[in-house]
């Protein structure tokens, strides 16, 4: 799957619908691949996120995941680090509020890259990111998240208001297959999950359940 494919398939601006899978902070390279590989078939895209890894390990892990994602035809997005995304040939980058401007990431990665932006609970951040040329917007947390228990909480109607941007929307934060349909109905094109998949007793079944919410 190419970067352009990711944009073309959206019901709004051409982005995929489905599970936006985010990697856990896994210190063992081999175990990371072993955990990701079985669930990748149920993901719309994969975001690499590891806050605890060294720069060298992050490079190794992204390189290995890029091979997996290429084989599975799943776009690979790197969290926070446009330079790492560029050096590994990842499909794009996801930017938080302190990770630099969309224009800088676009200049580094090229026009075909996927650039997503965290907008938390603030529609103004979404409007600004859309004006700067972001490819998708992420809002949340919508529910209590075990990954970020102190994250800002967003109201579900924020997704409805964010539809004015015309961009695909990712909902994040404590979303399970049991409550996912409420945020999808409000306008989410993708549901982000880390612990909901990787900490589940059966990660494959969990990933499949998230994907089924979009059926």
Secondary structure, DSSP 8 states (H G I E B T S, - for coil): --HHHHHHT-SSSS---EEEEE----S-HHHHHHHHHTTGGGEEEEEE--SSS-HHHHHHHHHHHHHHHHHHT-EEEEES-HHHHHHHT-SEEEE-TTS--HHHHHHHH-TTSEEEEEEET-HHHHHHHHHHT-SEEEEE--S--SSSTT-----THHHHHHGGG-SEEEEESS--TTTHHHHHHHT-SEEEESHHHHTSSSHHHHHHHHHHTT-
